[in-house]
Protein backbone atom coordinates (compact mmCIF):
# COMPACT_ATOMS: atom_id res chain seq x y z
CA UNK A 1 0.00 0.00 0.00
CA UNK A 2 1.28 3.48 -0.89
CA UNK A 3 2.25 5.27 2.31
CA UNK A 4 3.27 8.68 0.99
CA UNK A 5 2.50 11.24 -1.70
CA UNK A 6 5.75 10.25 -3.42
CA UNK A 7 4.71 6.57 -3.41
CA UNK A 8 1.40 7.48 -5.08
CA UNK A 9 3.20 9.58 -7.68
CA UNK A 10 5.61 6.71 -8.29
CA UNK A 11 2.66 4.38 -8.92
CA UNK A 12 1.54 6.84 -11.61
CA UNK A 13 5.03 7.19 -13.10
CA UNK A 14 5.45 3.41 -13.21
CA UNK A 15 2.21 3.11 -15.22
CA UNK A 16 3.82 5.46 -17.75
CA UNK A 17 7.12 3.57 -17.87
CA UNK A 18 8.94 6.51 -16.26
CA UNK A 19 11.71 6.62 -13.66
CA UNK A 20 10.54 7.00 -10.07
CA UNK A 21 11.17 10.14 -8.04
CA UNK A 22 12.57 10.52 -4.51
CA UNK A 23 10.64 13.68 -3.55
CA UNK A 24 7.97 16.01 -4.91
CA UNK A 25 10.54 18.79 -4.63
CA UNK A 26 12.99 16.87 -6.83
CA UNK A 27 14.42 19.02 -9.61
CA UNK A 28 13.44 16.71 -12.44
CA UNK A 29 10.66 16.99 -15.00
CA UNK A 30 8.72 14.16 -13.34
CA UNK A 31 9.24 15.66 -9.88
CA UNK A 32 8.09 19.13 -10.94
CA UNK A 33 5.03 17.73 -12.74
CA UNK A 34 4.06 15.51 -9.81
CA UNK A 35 4.43 18.50 -7.48
CA UNK A 36 2.24 20.57 -9.81
CA UNK A 37 -0.56 18.00 -10.24
CA UNK A 38 -0.69 15.95 -7.03
CA UNK A 39 -2.69 18.18 -4.63
CA UNK A 40 -5.12 19.38 -7.29
CA UNK A 41 -5.81 15.84 -8.53
CA UNK A 42 -6.17 14.50 -4.96
CA UNK A 43 -8.77 17.16 -4.10
CA UNK A 44 -10.66 16.77 -7.40
CA UNK A 45 -11.01 13.03 -6.75
CA UNK A 46 -12.11 13.58 -3.16
CA UNK A 47 -14.79 16.00 -4.38
CA UNK A 48 -15.90 13.64 -7.16
CA UNK A 49 -17.29 10.85 -4.95
CA UNK A 50 -18.73 10.36 -1.46
CA UNK A 51 -15.62 8.57 -0.17
CA UNK A 52 -16.41 7.05 3.21
CA UNK A 53 -12.94 7.84 4.56
CA UNK A 54 -13.36 11.54 3.71
CA UNK A 55 -16.81 12.15 5.22
CA UNK A 56 -16.96 14.30 8.34
CA UNK A 57 -19.79 15.65 10.49
CA UNK A 58 -19.62 18.87 12.46
CA UNK A 59 -21.75 21.52 14.09
CA UNK A 60 -20.86 24.86 12.55
CA UNK A 61 -19.63 27.76 14.65
CA UNK A 62 -21.93 30.76 14.63
CA UNK A 63 -20.17 33.81 13.20
CA UNK A 64 -20.09 37.05 15.18
CA UNK A 65 -21.17 38.95 12.07
CA UNK A 66 -24.58 38.63 10.46
CA UNK A 67 -25.40 38.68 6.76
CA UNK A 68 -26.34 42.09 5.34
CA UNK A 69 -29.70 40.76 4.12
CA UNK A 70 -31.82 37.66 3.36
CA UNK A 71 -30.65 35.55 6.32
CA UNK A 72 -30.49 36.00 10.08
CA UNK A 73 -27.34 33.97 10.79
CA UNK A 74 -23.96 33.24 9.29
CA UNK A 75 -21.96 30.10 10.18
CA UNK A 76 -18.27 29.51 9.55
CA UNK A 77 -17.57 26.50 7.32
CA UNK A 78 -14.68 24.14 8.14
CA UNK A 79 -11.41 25.08 6.44
CA UNK A 80 -11.07 21.52 5.06
CA UNK A 81 -14.51 21.46 3.38
CA UNK A 82 -14.37 20.34 -0.25
CA UNK A 83 -18.03 19.47 -0.79
CA UNK A 84 -21.12 20.04 1.32
CA UNK A 85 -23.29 16.90 1.43
CA UNK A 86 -26.18 17.52 3.84
CA UNK A 87 -27.38 19.76 6.66
CA UNK A 88 -29.71 19.16 9.57
CA UNK A 89 -31.95 21.97 8.32
CA UNK A 90 -35.51 21.07 7.43
CA UNK A 91 -36.28 20.35 3.80
CA UNK A 92 -38.03 23.67 3.26
CA UNK A 93 -35.42 25.76 5.12
CA UNK A 94 -33.37 27.96 2.85
CA UNK A 95 -29.63 28.34 3.16
CA UNK A 96 -26.81 29.61 1.00
CA UNK A 97 -23.10 28.87 0.91
CA UNK A 98 -21.05 31.95 0.09
CA UNK A 99 -17.29 31.96 0.47
CA UNK A 100 -16.35 30.51 3.84
CA UNK A 101 -19.84 30.87 5.31
CA UNK A 102 -23.20 29.10 5.31
CA UNK A 103 -26.08 31.52 5.80
CA UNK A 104 -29.49 30.50 7.11
CA UNK A 105 -32.27 31.53 9.47
CA UNK A 106 -31.26 28.87 11.98
CA UNK A 107 -28.89 29.67 14.83
CA UNK A 108 -27.65 26.06 14.90
CA UNK A 109 -26.51 24.15 11.81
CA UNK A 110 -24.89 20.72 11.57
CA UNK A 111 -23.39 19.49 8.30
CA UNK A 112 -21.99 16.36 6.72
CA UNK A 113 -19.26 17.05 4.18
CA UNK A 114 -16.34 15.75 2.15
CA UNK A 115 -13.13 16.90 3.83
CA UNK A 116 -9.76 17.64 2.27
CA UNK A 117 -7.84 14.62 3.53
CA UNK A 118 -4.08 15.07 3.09
CA UNK A 119 -2.86 12.20 5.31
CA UNK A 120 -2.14 9.37 2.86
CA UNK A 121 -2.44 6.89 5.74
CA UNK A 122 -6.19 7.60 5.85
CA UNK A 123 -6.76 6.93 2.14
CA UNK A 124 -8.75 3.90 1.05
CA UNK A 125 -6.69 1.49 -1.07
CA UNK A 126 -9.09 1.79 -4.01
CA UNK A 127 -8.90 5.58 -3.78
CA UNK A 128 -5.11 5.29 -4.07
CA UNK A 129 -5.52 3.13 -7.17
CA UNK A 130 -7.87 5.65 -8.76
CA UNK A 131 -5.67 8.60 -7.75
CA UNK A 132 -2.51 7.06 -9.21
CA UNK A 133 -4.35 6.24 -12.45
CA UNK A 134 -5.69 9.81 -12.71
CA UNK A 135 -2.22 11.21 -12.04
CA UNK A 136 -0.82 8.94 -14.76
CA UNK A 137 -3.44 10.27 -17.16
CA UNK A 138 -2.60 13.89 -16.27
CA UNK A 139 1.15 13.29 -16.61
CA UNK A 140 1.07 11.17 -19.77
CA UNK A 141 1.25 13.95 -22.38
CA UNK A 142 3.76 16.21 -20.58
CA UNK A 143 6.08 13.27 -19.84
CA UNK A 144 5.67 11.03 -22.89
CA UNK A 145 4.07 13.27 -25.52
CA UNK A 146 1.69 10.38 -26.26
CA UNK A 147 -2.00 11.14 -26.64
CA UNK A 148 -2.69 7.42 -27.03
CA UNK A 149 -1.05 6.67 -23.67
CA UNK A 150 -3.01 9.51 -22.04
CA UNK A 151 -6.28 8.05 -23.39
CA UNK A 152 -5.28 4.60 -22.14
CA UNK A 153 -4.57 6.03 -18.68
CA UNK A 154 -7.90 7.92 -18.60
CA UNK A 155 -9.60 4.61 -19.47
CA UNK A 156 -7.73 2.93 -16.62
CA UNK A 157 -8.75 5.77 -14.30
CA UNK A 158 -12.44 5.39 -15.21
CA UNK A 159 -12.22 1.62 -14.60
CA UNK A 160 -10.60 2.17 -11.19
CA UNK A 161 -13.25 4.76 -10.26
CA UNK A 162 -16.10 2.42 -11.21
CA UNK A 163 -14.63 -0.29 -9.00
CA UNK A 164 -13.90 2.08 -6.11
CA UNK A 165 -17.38 3.64 -6.22
CA UNK A 166 -19.02 0.24 -6.23
CA UNK A 167 -17.07 -1.08 -3.25
CA UNK A 168 -17.26 2.19 -1.32
CA UNK A 169 -21.05 2.35 -1.79
CA UNK A 170 -21.48 -1.13 -0.29
CA UNK A 171 -20.02 -0.07 3.05
CA UNK A 172 -23.05 0.93 5.09
CA UNK A 173 -26.74 1.29 4.48
CA UNK A 174 -27.99 3.72 1.85
CA UNK A 175 -29.29 7.11 2.95
CA UNK A 176 -33.04 7.10 3.54
CA UNK A 177 -34.86 9.15 0.92
CA UNK A 178 -37.93 10.78 2.43
CA UNK A 179 -40.83 11.18 0.06
CA UNK A 180 -42.76 14.40 -0.21
CA UNK A 181 -45.81 15.52 -2.19
CA UNK A 182 -43.71 16.35 -5.27
CA UNK A 183 -41.96 12.95 -5.31
CA UNK A 184 -45.25 11.13 -4.71
CA UNK A 185 -46.80 12.98 -7.66
CA UNK A 186 -43.82 12.12 -9.90
CA UNK A 187 -44.07 8.43 -8.96
CA UNK A 188 -47.87 8.34 -9.32
CA UNK A 189 -48.45 7.47 -5.66
CA UNK A 190 -51.83 8.37 -4.22
CA UNK A 191 -52.17 8.39 -0.48
CA UNK A 192 -55.13 6.30 0.76
CA UNK A 193 -55.90 9.19 3.10
CA UNK A 194 -56.40 11.59 0.19
CA UNK A 195 -58.40 9.21 -2.00
KOLMAR-285319 format. One line per 3 residues: number of its first residue (from 1); their letters; for each residue x, y, z of C-alpha. Coordinates in nm, 2 decimals. Layout:
BEGIN
NUM) A) X,Y,Z | ...
This chain:
BEGIN
1) XXX) 0.00,0.00,0.00 | 0.13,0.35,-0.09 | 0.22,0.53,0.23
4) XXX) 0.33,0.87,0.10 | 0.25,1.12,-0.17 | 0.57,1.03,-0.34
7) XXX) 0.47,0.66,-0.34 | 0.14,0.75,-0.51 | 0.32,0.96,-0.77
10) XXX) 0.56,0.67,-0.83 | 0.27,0.44,-0.89 | 0.15,0.68,-1.16
13) XXX) 0.50,0.72,-1.31 | 0.54,0.34,-1.32 | 0.22,0.31,-1.52
16) XXX) 0.38,0.55,-1.78 | 0.71,0.36,-1.79 | 0.89,0.65,-1.63
19) XXX) 1.17,0.66,-1.37 | 1.05,0.70,-1.01 | 1.12,1.01,-0.80
22) XXX) 1.26,1.05,-0.45 | 1.06,1.37,-0.36 | 0.80,1.60,-0.49
25) XXX) 1.05,1.88,-0.46 | 1.30,1.69,-0.68 | 1.44,1.90,-0.96
28) XXX) 1.34,1.67,-1.24 | 1.07,1.70,-1.50 | 0.87,1.42,-1.33
31) XXX) 0.92,1.57,-0.99 | 0.81,1.91,-1.09 | 0.50,1.77,-1.27
34) XXX) 0.41,1.55,-0.98 | 0.44,1.85,-0.75 | 0.22,2.06,-0.98
37) XXX) -0.06,1.80,-1.02 | -0.07,1.60,-0.70 | -0.27,1.82,-0.46
40) XXX) -0.51,1.94,-0.73 | -0.58,1.58,-0.85 | -0.62,1.45,-0.50
43) XXX) -0.88,1.72,-0.41 | -1.07,1.68,-0.74 | -1.10,1.30,-0.68
46) XXX) -1.21,1.36,-0.32 | -1.48,1.60,-0.44 | -1.59,1.36,-0.72
49) XXX) -1.73,1.09,-0.49 | -1.87,1.04,-0.15 | -1.56,0.86,-0.02
52) XXX) -1.64,0.70,0.32 | -1.29,0.78,0.46 | -1.34,1.15,0.37
55) XXX) -1.68,1.22,0.52 | -1.70,1.43,0.83 | -1.98,1.56,1.05
58) XXX) -1.96,1.89,1.25 | -2.18,2.15,1.41 | -2.09,2.49,1.25
61) XXX) -1.96,2.78,1.47 | -2.19,3.08,1.46 | -2.02,3.38,1.32
64) XXX) -2.01,3.70,1.52 | -2.12,3.89,1.21 | -2.46,3.86,1.05
67) XXX) -2.54,3.87,0.68 | -2.63,4.21,0.53 | -2.97,4.08,0.41
70) XXX) -3.18,3.77,0.34 | -3.06,3.55,0.63 | -3.05,3.60,1.01
73) XXX) -2.73,3.40,1.08 | -2.40,3.32,0.93 | -2.20,3.01,1.02
76) XXX) -1.83,2.95,0.95 | -1.76,2.65,0.73 | -1.47,2.41,0.81
79) XXX) -1.14,2.51,0.64 | -1.11,2.15,0.51 | -1.45,2.15,0.34
82) XXX) -1.44,2.03,-0.03 | -1.80,1.95,-0.08 | -2.11,2.00,0.13
85) XXX) -2.33,1.69,0.14 | -2.62,1.75,0.38 | -2.74,1.98,0.67
88) XXX) -2.97,1.92,0.96 | -3.19,2.20,0.83 | -3.55,2.11,0.74
91) XXX) -3.63,2.03,0.38 | -3.80,2.37,0.33 | -3.54,2.58,0.51
94) XXX) -3.34,2.80,0.28 | -2.96,2.83,0.32 | -2.68,2.96,0.10
97) XXX) -2.31,2.89,0.09 | -2.11,3.20,0.01 | -1.73,3.20,0.05
100) XXX) -1.63,3.05,0.38 | -1.98,3.09,0.53 | -2.32,2.91,0.53
103) XXX) -2.61,3.15,0.58 | -2.95,3.05,0.71 | -3.23,3.15,0.95
106) XXX) -3.13,2.89,1.20 | -2.89,2.97,1.48 | -2.77,2.61,1.49
109) XXX) -2.65,2.41,1.18 | -2.49,2.07,1.16 | -2.34,1.95,0.83
112) XXX) -2.20,1.64,0.67 | -1.93,1.70,0.42 | -1.63,1.57,0.22
115) XXX) -1.31,1.69,0.38 | -0.98,1.76,0.23 | -0.78,1.46,0.35
118) XXX) -0.41,1.51,0.31 | -0.29,1.22,0.53 | -0.21,0.94,0.29
121) XXX) -0.24,0.69,0.57 | -0.62,0.76,0.59 | -0.68,0.69,0.21
124) XXX) -0.88,0.39,0.11 | -0.67,0.15,-0.11 | -0.91,0.18,-0.40
127) XXX) -0.89,0.56,-0.38 | -0.51,0.53,-0.41 | -0.55,0.31,-0.72
130) XXX) -0.79,0.57,-0.88 | -0.57,0.86,-0.78 | -0.25,0.71,-0.92
133) XXX) -0.44,0.62,-1.25 | -0.57,0.98,-1.27 | -0.22,1.12,-1.20
136) XXX) -0.08,0.89,-1.48 | -0.34,1.03,-1.72 | -0.26,1.39,-1.63
139) XXX) 0.11,1.33,-1.66 | 0.11,1.12,-1.98 | 0.13,1.39,-2.24
142) XXX) 0.38,1.62,-2.06 | 0.61,1.33,-1.98 | 0.57,1.10,-2.29
145) XXX) 0.41,1.33,-2.55 | 0.17,1.04,-2.63 | -0.20,1.11,-2.66
148) XXX) -0.27,0.74,-2.70 | -0.10,0.67,-2.37 | -0.30,0.95,-2.20
151) XXX) -0.63,0.81,-2.34 | -0.53,0.46,-2.21 | -0.46,0.60,-1.87
154) XXX) -0.79,0.79,-1.86 | -0.96,0.46,-1.95 | -0.77,0.29,-1.66
157) XXX) -0.88,0.58,-1.43 | -1.24,0.54,-1.52 | -1.22,0.16,-1.46
160) XXX) -1.06,0.22,-1.12 | -1.32,0.48,-1.03 | -1.61,0.24,-1.12
163) XXX) -1.46,-0.03,-0.90 | -1.39,0.21,-0.61 | -1.74,0.36,-0.62
166) XXX) -1.90,0.02,-0.62 | -1.71,-0.11,-0.33 | -1.73,0.22,-0.13
169) XXX) -2.10,0.24,-0.18 | -2.15,-0.11,-0.03 | -2.00,-0.01,0.30
172) XXX) -2.31,0.09,0.51 | -2.67,0.13,0.45 | -2.80,0.37,0.18
175) XXX) -2.93,0.71,0.30 | -3.30,0.71,0.35 | -3.49,0.92,0.09
178) XXX) -3.79,1.08,0.24 | -4.08,1.12,0.01 | -4.28,1.44,-0.02
181) XXX) -4.58,1.55,-0.22 | -4.37,1.64,-0.53 | -4.20,1.29,-0.53
184) XXX) -4.52,1.11,-0.47 | -4.68,1.30,-0.77 | -4.38,1.21,-0.99
187) XXX) -4.41,0.84,-0.90 | -4.79,0.83,-0.93 | -4.84,0.75,-0.57
190) XXX) -5.18,0.84,-0.42 | -5.22,0.84,-0.05 | -5.51,0.63,0.08
193) XXX) -5.59,0.92,0.31 | -5.64,1.16,0.02 | -5.84,0.92,-0.20
